Amino acid sequence: MNIRQKLAIGLVVSLCGLSAIAAHADTQRFSPEPMCKTTDPQAGIAASAVEQIADTPRGPIAYYRLGTGSPLVLVTGFRSTLTEWDAGFLTELAKHHDVIVFDNRGVGRSEPNAQTFTIEDMARDTAALIDTLHVRHPVVVGWSMGGAIVQQLAIDSPASVGKMVLLSAPAPGSFGTPVSPQVEAALSGKPGVTLRDVMGVLFPAADVDEAERCFTKDMFRPADYGKHPISSAVTAGQTEALRSWEANDHAGQALRAVQTPTLVMSGNDDTVVVQKNAQALKQLLPNARLLLVDAAGHAMMYQYPAALARTISSFATQ
């Protein structure tokens, strides 16, 4: 058998494996929820939110703590501040959970050594925050790049994670499918990129108009947070971190030994982190459930904040 035949057989086996995973995935269609829900930053969950600083061994990390109940730690994505979480999503989670949202290094008032921005750096920062706040066995939710951070956290510090939720998360190395150059350009924050350009990759085409009108209104916007633009150093560092993740086959192999109960969620209309990543994560993680969400884009927590929060809460309390 020549090398071309071997490669062809390997490809067929891989495709068959992904098809089998898709066949065993759960598919959910949530009822539509209106956007433009949170129009007054002085009302709702943001009104009583107070920013705090955790003095961790890795440096200060800025965070908010919302609600009561079992702990949920939320790790945000590429070029995002903690305000990028949908306020309605956090409100629903906080009904039953102690919800902790925080800024990654170099963002806002989180100031661990912001000269390097590897996924490993940010995973260690997350572990340090969990330890400093004395949070035991939290469910850790990672959105987009935050999902890569949570995977690395489960590899390096399994005792820090009770369960994990990987929301629109990239799989590592050759197991995953990289973000396209066009999408990366839209999310880069470079001059000339408009809000509509960003909404066009975060949401399905049918929802872009409403997202452009409502996205900033629906964000979690505490009055004391202030204005914290993402610096060029953070943009460059996080971009390089994601490119390194896309080449990190070692992390992919390490996930095979991670026993943490995991919920992997992916939108059928996600053009940022395409669904093959979720299928690969289901294949790699031995204790993972895959949930595919119909008519959902990359920022699905803005489309279905209450339903998504209830799904995560149900998984957290099982």
Backbone hydrogen bonds in HBPLUS format (Angstrom, degrees):
<---DONOR---> <-ACCEPTOR-->    atom                        ^
c    i                          cat <-CA-CA->   ^        H-A-AA   ^      H-
h    n   atom  resd res      DA  || num        DHA   H-A  angle D-A-AA Bond
n    s   type  num  typ     dist DA aas  dist angle  dist       angle   num
A0006-LYS N   A0002-ASN O   3.09 MM   4  6.42 157.5  2.14 151.2 158.0     1
A0007-LEU N   A0003-ILE O   2.93 MM   4  6.17 158.1  1.98 150.4 155.9     2
A0008-ALA N   A0004-ARG O   2.97 MM   4  6.16 154.4  2.04 143.9 151.1     3
A0009-ILE N   A0005-GLN O   2.94 MM   4  6.19 159.3  1.99 150.5 155.5     4
A0010-GLY N   A0006-LYS O   2.92 MM   4  6.15 158.3  1.96 146.6 153.1     5
A0011-LEU N   A0007-LEU O   2.93 MM   4  6.16 152.8  2.00 146.7 153.5     6
A0012-VAL N   A0008-ALA O   3.02 MM   4  6.28 159.3  2.07 148.6 153.8     7
A0013-VAL N   A0009-ILE O   2.94 MM   4  6.19 163.0  1.97 153.9 158.3     8
A0014-SER N   A0010-GLY O   2.97 MM   4  6.15 158.7  2.01 145.6 151.6     9
A0015-LEU N   A0011-LEU O   2.90 MM   4  6.13 164.6  1.93 153.9 157.5    10
A0016-CYS N   A0012-VAL O   2.89 MM   4  6.06 159.0  1.93 150.3 156.5    11
A0017-GLY N   A0013-VAL O   2.92 MM   4  6.13 150.7  2.00 144.5 152.8    12
A0018-LEU N   A0014-SER O   3.01 MM   4  6.36 157.0  2.06 151.4 156.7    13
A0019-SER N   A0015-LEU O   2.92 MM   4  6.13 154.7  1.98 147.9 155.3    14
A0020-ALA N   A0016-CYS O   2.94 MM   4  6.17 153.6  2.01 146.1 152.7    15
A0021-ILE N   A0017-GLY O   3.03 MM   4  6.34 152.0  2.11 144.4 152.1    16
A0022-ALA N   A0018-LEU O   2.92 MM   4  6.18 163.6  1.95 151.6 155.3    17
A0023-ALA N   A0019-SER O   2.94 MM   4  6.16 151.4  2.02 144.4 152.5    18
A0024-HIS N   A0020-ALA O   3.16 MM   4  6.41 133.0  2.39 138.0 149.3    19
A0024-HIS N   A0021-ILE O   2.99 MM   3  5.17 133.5  2.21 100.3 113.3    20
A0025-ALA N   A0022-ALA O   3.21 MM   3  5.08 160.9  2.25 100.1 105.8    21
A0026-ASP N   A0290-LEU O   3.01 MM 264  6.25 162.7  2.04 167.2 161.5    22
A0292-LEU N   A0026-ASP O   2.76 MM 266  6.12 168.2  1.77 164.2 164.3    23
A0028-GLN N   A0292-LEU O   2.76 MM 264  6.14 160.4  1.80 165.2 171.1    24
A0294-ASP N   A0028-GLN O   2.89 MM 266  6.14 158.6  1.94 152.0 159.2    25
A0043-ALA N   A0040-ASP O   2.96 MM   3  5.44 165.0  1.98 120.3 123.2    26
A0047-ALA N   A0044-GLY O   3.11 MM   3  5.72 147.8  2.22 114.8 123.1    27
A0049-ALA N   A0046-ALA O   3.31 MM   3  5.11 151.6  2.39  96.9 105.2    28
A0052-GLN N   A0063-TYR O   2.86 MM  11  5.42 161.5  1.90 163.7 169.2    29
A0063-TYR N   A0052-GLN O   2.88 MM  11  5.42 161.0  1.91 152.0 156.6    30
A0054-ALA N   A0061-ILE O   2.85 MM   7  5.19 173.3  1.85 150.1 149.8    31
A0056-THR N   A0054-ALA O   3.11 MM   2  5.72 122.0  2.47 106.7  90.9    32
A0061-ILE N   A0054-ALA O   2.96 MM   7  5.19 149.6  2.06 138.7 148.5    33
A0056-THR N   A0059-GLY O   3.32 MM   3  5.12 140.3  2.49 120.4 118.1    34
A0059-GLY N   A0056-THR O   2.97 MM   3  5.12 167.0  1.99 112.9 116.5    35
A0111-GLU N   A0060-PRO O   2.79 MM  51  5.43 144.4  1.91 144.9 156.6    36
A0103-ASP N   A0062-ALA O   3.19 MM  41  5.96 153.6  2.26 155.8 161.1    37
A0064-TYR N   A0101-VAL O   2.88 MM  37  5.47 153.9  1.95 157.5 165.0    38
A0101-VAL N   A0064-TYR O   3.08 MM  37  5.47 157.1  2.14 148.6 155.8    39
A0066-LEU N   A0099-VAL O   2.80 MM  33  4.98 161.3  1.83 145.9 152.5    40
A0099-VAL N   A0066-LEU O   2.74 MM  33  4.98 164.2  1.76 165.4 160.2    41
A0098-ASP N   A0070-SER O   3.02 MM  28  5.65 152.2  2.10 117.1 125.9    42
A0139-VAL N   A0071-PRO O   3.13 MM  68  6.43 168.6  2.14 149.1 147.4    43
A0072-LEU N   A0098-ASP O   2.89 MM  26  6.01 160.7  1.93 148.1 146.3    44
A0100-ILE N   A0072-LEU O   2.82 MM  28  6.17 159.6  1.86 164.2 171.1    45
A0073-VAL N   A0139-VAL O   2.95 MM  66  6.32 158.6  2.00 150.7 157.3    46
A0141-VAL N   A0073-VAL O   2.79 MM  68  6.11 158.9  1.83 157.5 164.9    47
A0074-LEU N   A0100-ILE O   2.91 MM  26  6.17 170.4  1.92 172.5 173.3    48
A0075-VAL N   A0141-VAL O   2.72 MM  66  6.04 165.5  1.75 169.4 172.6    49
A0143-TRP N   A0075-VAL O   3.08 MM  68  6.42 165.7  2.10 176.8 177.3    50
A0080-SER N   A0077-GLY O   3.27 MM   3  5.50 138.0  2.46 137.3 127.8    51
A0084-GLU N   A0081-THR O   3.10 MM   3  5.81 169.7  2.11 119.6 122.9    52
A0085-TRP N   A0082-LEU O   3.48 MM   3  6.23 173.1  2.49 116.7 117.9    53
A0220-PHE N   A0083-THR O   3.20 MM 137  4.74 134.0  2.42 139.0 141.5    54
A0220-PHE N   A0085-TRP O   2.92 MM 135  5.76 132.9  2.14 166.5 172.7    55
A0090-LEU N   A0086-ASP O   3.09 MM   4  6.47 159.5  2.13 153.8 158.8    56
A0087-ALA N   A0218-ASP O   2.85 MM 131  5.91 169.6  1.86 164.5 167.9    57
A0091-THR N   A0087-ALA O   2.86 MM   4  6.04 154.9  1.92 146.9 154.7    58
A0092-GLU N   A0088-GLY O   3.05 MM   4  6.24 158.2  2.10 145.8 149.9    59
A0093-LEU N   A0089-PHE O   3.12 MM   4  6.36 162.3  2.15 147.7 152.7    60
A0094-ALA N   A0090-LEU O   2.84 MM   4  5.97 156.3  1.90 151.6 158.1    61
A0095-LYS N   A0092-GLU O   3.28 MM   3  5.49 156.3  2.34 103.3 110.3    62
A0096-HIS N   A0093-LEU O   3.20 MM   3  6.04 160.0  2.24 121.5 125.5    63
A0097-HIS N   A0093-LEU O   3.08 MM   4  5.94 125.0  2.39 142.1 156.5    64
A0107-VAL N   A0104-ASN O   3.10 MM   3  5.75 148.9  2.20 144.4 146.3    65
A0106-GLY N   A0110-SER O   2.98 MM   4  5.79 139.9  2.14 138.5 145.9    66
A0110-SER N   A0107-VAL O   3.04 MM   3  5.68 165.1  2.06 144.2 146.3    67
A0122-MET N   A0118-THR O   3.08 MM   4  6.46 164.4  2.11 154.5 156.4    68
A0123-ALA N   A0119-ILE O   2.89 MM   4  6.08 146.3  2.01 146.2 156.1    69
A0124-ARG N   A0120-GLU O   2.97 MM   4  6.15 157.7  2.02 149.8 155.1    70
A0125-ASP N   A0121-ASP O   2.93 MM   4  6.27 150.1  2.02 146.9 156.1    71
A0126-THR N   A0122-MET O   3.04 MM   4  6.20 154.0  2.11 138.2 144.6    72
A0127-ALA N   A0123-ALA O   2.99 MM   4  6.29 158.9  2.03 148.4 153.8    73
A0128-ALA N   A0124-ARG O   2.92 MM   4  6.11 154.6  1.98 145.8 152.8    74
A0129-LEU N   A0125-ASP O   2.93 MM   4  6.24 151.5  2.01 149.1 156.6    75
A0130-ILE N   A0126-THR O   3.01 MM   4  6.28 166.8  2.03 154.2 157.2    76
A0131-ASP N   A0127-ALA O   2.96 MM   4  6.16 159.6  2.00 148.7 154.4    77
A0132-THR N   A0128-ALA O   2.86 MM   4  5.96 162.2  1.89 147.5 152.8    78
A0133-LEU N   A0129-LEU O   2.97 MM   4  6.10 156.9  2.02 152.7 157.9    79
A0135-VAL N   A0130-ILE O   3.06 MM   5  5.37 169.0  2.07 161.5 161.6    80
A0134-HIS N   A0131-ASP O   3.03 MM   3  4.97 154.5  2.10 101.7 109.3    81
A0162-GLY N   A0138-PRO O   2.76 MM  24  5.05 157.3  1.81 145.0 145.9    82
A0140-VAL N   A0163-LYS O   2.94 MM  23  6.35 160.8  1.98 151.2 149.6    83
A0165-VAL N   A0140-VAL O   2.96 MM  25  6.26 156.9  2.01 142.0 145.4    84
A0142-GLY N   A0165-VAL O   2.90 MM  23  6.25 166.3  1.92 176.0 175.9    85
A0167-LEU N   A0142-GLY O   2.91 MM  25  5.93 162.8  1.94 156.6 161.1    86
A0146-GLY N   A0143-TRP O   2.77 MM   3  4.72 135.2  1.97 141.2 129.2    87
A0144-SER N   A0167-LEU O   2.96 MM  23  6.38 157.4  2.02 162.9 168.0    88
A0147-GLY N   A0144-SER O   2.76 MM   3  5.25 142.1  1.90 112.2 123.4    89
A0148-ALA N   A0145-MET O   2.96 MM   3  5.21 127.7  2.24 102.9 116.3    90
A0149-ILE N   A0145-MET O   3.13 MM   4  6.56 154.9  2.19 149.1 156.2    91
A0150-VAL N   A0146-GLY O   2.94 MM   4  6.20 154.5  2.00 145.3 151.8    92
A0151-GLN N   A0147-GLY O   3.04 MM   4  6.23 154.2  2.11 140.8 147.4    93
A0152-GLN N   A0148-ALA O   3.04 MM   4  6.33 162.7  2.07 151.4 155.3    94
A0153-LEU N   A0149-ILE O   2.87 MM   4  6.12 150.9  1.95 146.4 155.5    95
A0154-ALA N   A0150-VAL O   2.94 MM   4  6.20 154.9  2.00 149.5 155.0    96
A0155-ILE N   A0151-GLN O   3.04 MM   4  6.36 141.3  2.20 142.4 153.4    97
A0156-ASP N   A0152-GLN O   2.85 MM   4  6.05 168.1  1.86 157.2 159.5    98
A0157-SER N   A0153-LEU O   2.68 MM   4  5.35 158.6  1.72 146.8 154.3    99
A0160-SER N   A0157-SER O   2.85 MM   3  5.54 159.9  1.89 124.6 131.3   100
A0161-VAL N   A0158-PRO O   3.23 MM   3  5.55 164.4  2.25 110.9 115.6   101
A0164-MET N   A0261-PRO O   3.03 MM  97  6.52 158.5  2.08 157.6 163.7   102
A0263-LEU N   A0164-MET O   2.95 MM  99  6.48 153.6  2.02 151.7 160.3   103
A0166-LEU N   A0263-LEU O   2.85 MM  97  6.23 157.2  1.90 153.5 161.2   104
A0265-MET N   A0166-LEU O   2.89 MM  99  6.16 171.7  1.90 158.8 159.3   105
A0168-SER N   A0265-MET O   2.96 MM  97  6.16 176.2  1.96 160.8 162.0   106
A0175-PHE N   A0172-PRO O   3.20 MM   3  5.86 136.0  2.41 138.2 142.3   107
A0173-GLY N   A0245-TRP O   2.82 MM  72  6.08 172.5  1.83 154.6 153.7   108
A0176-GLY N   A0173-GLY O   3.15 MM   3  5.86 158.6  2.20 117.7 122.5   109
A0184-GLU N   A0180-SER O   2.94 MM   4  6.19 166.6  1.96 158.0 162.3   110
A0185-ALA N   A0181-PRO O   2.94 MM   4  6.07 152.7  2.02 143.6 150.3   111
A0186-ALA N   A0182-GLN O   3.14 MM   4  6.41 151.0  2.22 140.9 148.3   112
A0187-LEU N   A0183-VAL O   3.09 MM   4  6.36 140.5  2.25 148.7 159.2   113
A0188-SER N   A0185-ALA O   3.32 MM   3  5.08 163.0  2.35 100.3 105.1   114
A0193-VAL N   A0190-LYS O   3.14 MM   3  5.92 163.5  2.16 145.7 147.7   115
A0197-ASP N   A0194-THR O   3.09 MM   3  5.09 120.5  2.46  94.1 108.7   116
A0198-VAL N   A0194-THR O   3.21 MM   4  6.62 154.7  2.27 147.9 153.6   117
A0199-MET N   A0195-LEU O   2.86 MM   4  6.15 167.7  1.88 157.2 160.8   118
A0200-GLY N   A0196-ARG O   2.83 MM   4  5.88 143.7  1.96 142.0 151.8   119
A0201-VAL N   A0198-VAL O   3.11 MM   3  5.57 150.0  2.21 109.0 117.1   120
A0202-LEU N   A0198-VAL O   3.06 MM   4  6.30 146.9  2.17 149.4 159.7   121
A0203-PHE N   A0199-MET O   3.05 MM   4  5.81 146.3  2.17 149.1 152.1   122
A0298-HIS N   A0202-LEU O   2.99 MM  96  4.91 110.6  2.49 117.3 135.0   123
A0299-ALA N   A0202-LEU O   3.08 MM  97  5.41 165.2  2.10 149.6 146.0   124
A0207-ASP N   A0204-PRO O   2.89 MM   3  5.52 155.1  1.96 121.3 129.1   125
A0208-VAL N   A0205-ALA O   3.38 MM   3  5.43 167.6  2.39 107.4 111.0   126
A0211-ALA N   A0207-ASP O   2.91 MM   4  6.03 157.1  1.96 153.0 160.6   127
A0212-GLU N   A0208-VAL O   2.84 MM   4  6.01 158.5  1.88 155.3 160.0   128
A0213-ARG N   A0209-ASP O   3.22 MM   4  6.45 147.5  2.34 141.4 149.6   129
A0214-CYS N   A0210-GLU O   2.89 MM   4  5.95 142.4  2.03 146.4 157.3   130
A0215-PHE N   A0211-ALA O   2.84 MM   4  5.10 161.1  1.87 145.1 146.2   131
A0217-LYS N   A0214-CYS O   2.94 MM   3  5.20 122.3  2.28 106.8 122.8   132
A0218-ASP N   A0214-CYS O   3.00 MM   4  6.16 142.1  2.15 158.7 170.5   133
A0218-ASP N   A0215-PHE O   3.14 MM   3  5.34 131.0  2.39 100.0 112.6   134
A0225-TYR N   A0222-PRO O   3.22 MM   3  5.52 169.2  2.23 113.7 116.2   135
A0235-THR N   A0231-SER O   3.02 MM   4  6.30 165.6  2.04 149.8 154.1   136
A0236-ALA N   A0232-SER O   2.91 MM   4  6.03 166.5  1.93 146.5 150.2   137
A0237-GLY N   A0233-ALA O   2.87 MM   4  5.94 158.8  1.91 143.6 150.5   138
A0238-GLN N   A0234-VAL O   2.79 MM   4  5.88 169.1  1.81 156.9 159.4   139
A0239-THR N   A0235-THR O   2.95 MM   4  6.00 152.5  2.03 143.3 151.6   140
A0240-GLU N   A0236-ALA O   3.05 MM   4  6.23 160.1  2.09 146.7 151.4   141
A0241-ALA N   A0237-GLY O   2.93 MM   4  6.13 148.5  2.03 140.7 150.4   142
A0242-LEU N   A0238-GLN O   2.98 MM   4  6.21 156.8  2.03 148.7 152.8   143
A0243-ARG N   A0239-THR O   3.06 MM   4  6.34 154.0  2.13 144.9 152.4   144
A0244-SER N   A0240-GLU O   2.91 MM   4  6.12 152.5  1.99 147.6 154.9   145
A0245-TRP N   A0241-ALA O   2.95 MM   4  6.21 147.8  2.06 141.7 151.0   146
A0246-GLU N   A0242-LEU O   2.96 MM   4  6.23 149.0  2.05 144.9 152.7   147
A0247-ALA N   A0244-SER O   3.04 MM   3  5.16 149.2  2.14 100.4 110.1   148
A0248-ASN N   A0245-TRP O   3.09 MM   3  4.92 167.5  2.11 106.4 109.9   149
A0249-ASP N   A0247-ALA O   3.17 MM   2  6.04 129.2  2.44 105.8  91.9   150
A0253-GLN N   A0249-ASP O   2.99 MM   4  6.33 157.7  2.04 153.5 158.2   151
A0254-ALA N   A0250-HIS O   2.91 MM   4  6.15 153.4  1.98 146.5 154.7   152
A0255-LEU N   A0251-ALA O   2.96 MM   4  6.21 140.4  2.12 147.6 156.7   153
A0256-ARG N   A0253-GLN O   3.15 MM   3  5.62 147.1  2.27 107.7 116.4   154
A0257-ALA N   A0254-ALA O   3.07 MM   3  5.72 158.7  2.12 116.7 122.6   155
A0258-VAL N   A0255-LEU O   3.04 MM   3  5.07 161.1  2.08 106.7 112.8   156
A0262-THR N   A0287-ASN O   3.03 MM  25  6.21 156.9  2.08 151.5 150.9   157
A0289-ARG N   A0262-THR O   2.90 MM  27  6.28 153.2  1.97 152.9 159.6   158
A0264-VAL N   A0289-ARG O   2.84 MM  25  6.04 178.0  1.84 173.8 174.5   159
A0291-LEU N   A0264-VAL O   2.81 MM  27  6.11 165.8  1.83 171.0 176.0   160
A0266-SER N   A0291-LEU O   3.15 MM  25  6.60 153.0  2.22 155.6 160.8   161
A0293-VAL N   A0266-SER O   2.85 MM  27  6.08 165.0  1.88 152.7 156.6   162
A0270-ASP N   A0267-GLY O   3.24 MM   3  5.16 156.3  2.30 113.0 109.7   163
A0268-ASN N   A0293-VAL O   2.89 MM  25  5.93 162.3  1.93 154.8 152.1   164
A0269-ASP N   A0296-ALA O   2.85 MM  27  5.33 145.7  1.96 149.6 152.8   165
A0277-ASN N   A0274-VAL O   3.00 MM   3  6.09 162.5  2.03 133.8 136.7   166
A0278-ALA N   A0275-GLN O   3.01 MM   3  5.29 117.8  2.41 104.8 118.8   167
A0279-GLN N   A0275-GLN O   3.10 MM   4  6.48 159.6  2.15 154.9 161.0   168
A0280-ALA N   A0276-LYS O   2.92 MM   4  6.11 150.2  2.01 141.4 149.3   169
A0281-LEU N   A0277-ASN O   2.93 MM   4  6.24 154.5  2.00 148.7 155.7   170
A0282-LYS N   A0278-ALA O   2.97 MM   4  6.23 156.0  2.03 148.4 154.5   171
A0283-GLN N   A0279-GLN O   3.11 MM   4  6.35 144.8  2.24 138.1 147.5   172
A0283-GLN N   A0280-ALA O   3.07 MM   3  4.99 118.7  2.46  91.3 106.8   173
A0284-LEU N   A0280-ALA O   2.89 MM   4  6.17 147.1  1.99 147.6 157.1   174
A0285-LEU N   A0281-LEU O   2.91 MM   4  5.91 170.4  1.92 157.1 158.8   175
A0302-TYR N   A0299-ALA O   3.01 MM   3  5.92 166.4  2.03 129.2 133.0   176
A0303-GLN N   A0300-MET O   3.02 MM   3  4.97 127.1  2.31  95.2 109.6   177
A0304-TYR N   A0300-MET O   2.88 MM   4  6.04 166.1  1.90 163.8 165.7   178
A0308-LEU N   A0304-TYR O   2.87 MM   4  5.72 160.9  1.90 155.0 161.1   179
A0309-ALA N   A0305-PRO O   3.04 MM   4  6.03 157.1  2.10 138.9 145.6   180
A0310-ARG N   A0306-ALA O   2.95 MM   4  6.16 157.6  2.00 149.8 155.9   181
A0311-THR N   A0307-ALA O   3.01 MM   4  6.20 149.9  2.10 142.6 150.7   182
A0312-ILE N   A0308-LEU O   3.00 MM   4  6.28 160.2  2.04 150.8 155.6   183
A0313-SER N   A0309-ALA O   2.82 MM   4  6.00 159.5  1.86 149.6 156.1   184
A0314-SER N   A0310-ARG O   2.89 MM   4  5.99 155.7  1.94 143.7 149.8   185
A0315-PHE N   A0311-THR O   3.10 MM   4  6.35 159.1  2.15 145.0 150.2   186
A0316-ALA N   A0312-ILE O   2.85 MM   4  6.07 156.8  1.90 149.4 156.6   187
A0317-THR N   A0313-SER O   3.07 MM   4  6.23 144.4  2.20 146.0 153.6   188
A0318-GLN N   A0315-PHE O   3.37 MM   3  5.36 162.6  2.41 102.9 108.0   189
